[in-house]
Amino acid sequence: MVLFPLEPMGETNALIDSDEARTISYGELLYSSQKIQALAPQEKTLIFLFSRNRPDEIAAYIGGLNAGHTIGLFDGTMPAAFKQQLVKLYYPHYVLDHAAEQEGYEQIASPWNSLKAYRLINPRQAPRLHPHLQLLLATSGTTGNPKLIRLSQANLISNARSIIQYLKINPKERACASLPFHYSYGLSVLHSHLLAGASIVLTQSSAAQQPFWNAMQSYACTSLAGVPYTYRLMDRLGFEKIDLPALKTLTQAGGKLESSLVLKYHDMMRRRGGSFLVMYGQTEATARIAYLPPKHLPKKSEAIGIAIPGGKLQLYLEGHEITAPNQIGELVYHGPNVMLGYASSAEDLLKDDEMKGWLPTGDLGYFDAEGIYFITGRIKRISKVYGLRINLDDVETALSRFGIAAATTTDVQICIFLEHGSPELCEKCIRHLADLYGLHPSTFRCLALSLLPRTSSGKINYQQLASL
């Protein structure tokens, strides 16, 4: 089954490369994607693609999926050592990258100008692949992590169709590719718009740069997707003053956005005749799990909302389902977009569906009397310093008055990292937490940073913070 039937759309614009000021029609994208046959003519091979949101890379990705190959899609800007780590662990048949050479691979002619192609010298090293395995993504958009998420074609199609349904995406929509495609949220924008016959504006600029907003204006983008960091940045830039008459939809996922900003963007888009949608998801669910219909704003600005079409949300506590409102348990999602399972080695690529459509999210939450779901924290984001259970997400919320803070924990301390902080502000944070929790100030340690480290998808990089 072809995942993206591009041919019916013909001369309709599929991609607009704002950096090169050129358009790529669906027919041209189809032609470019079919070049995959010159690279990998045999049945079902494993192809690693290190992506940078460029037209050739999108064509290679779409072509690989449509030809039935298994694609490993990763950040093209990750360090060469991380790329080599992934390649040596999984030994893909082919590697597509813009730069790095790989040990054990020979360079061959590439069908695309912006990509170099490498072929495994000893094909006996290549892994065996499950027939339903279509896509491999890194967990949570991290780089260099050998643990991958295994997704099937059914996962991709079901999630894209669900997103098209609740966002009402039609061929007239034009999204700005504001997030990297190797990140599941950004990839869901690509999937849903191409499947709906809509168009996508590509730019290598970020929301912090003027060319990004020039592209939004020049190509009349109708929607923009962002993570919390994106919307905090836009707020500092004075987004409400930017003239974007075509913009009708803002979507937010990738973490919790402050309620004040949710209400601000909701009100802003309502006055423009558009909508602001808060969404919740995980890469393990091919991106989306829940969304908050705008009609529940401003009343439920802290909520993640309801399950996406075709999915179901439930809560469990100690193995028993919670059926009454306002009781906290682990959020469990059930739907056709749930991954096949994880992979930590090449041998795992032959595994069958281990999840059977069920995904324990690792998030704690509850639903109210109207069936609207709320997240209260992560199960693993719990500190047990001095035998007390302290939710680190609550710690970060308690410090929001001091700026953007991130919390990690060791066996003996809760560690606070304060963005744009100072030694004096750190002292205030420690005193505030000590009073709040009734603990000695030595329980807490605070470090002021100019910027918090973040992943390529804009999330706080807690792993890097822990190493500090």
Secondary structure, 3 states (H helix, E strand, C coil): CCCCCCHHHCCCEEEEECCCCEEEEHHHHHHHHCCHHHHCCCCCCEEEEEECCCHHHHHHHHHHHHCCCEEEEEECCCCHHHHHHHHHHHCCCEEEECCCCCCCEEEECCCCCCCEEEEECCHHHCCCCCCCEEEEEEHHHCCCCCCEEEEEHHHHHHHHHHHHHHHCCCCCCEEECCCCCCCHHHHHHHHHHHHHCCEEEECCCCCCCHHHHHHHHHCCCCEEEECHHHHHHHHHHCHHHCCCCCCCEEEECCCCCCHHHHHHHHHHHHHCCCEEEEEEEEHHHCEEEEEECHHHCCCCCCEEEEECCCCEEEEEECCEEECCCCCCEEEEEECCCCCCEEECCHHHHHCCCCCCCEEEEEEEEEECCCCCEEEEEECCCEECHHHCCEEHHHHHHHCHHHCCEEEEECCCCEEEEEECCCHHHHHHHHHHHHHHHCCCHHHEEEEEECCCCECCCCCECHHHHHHC
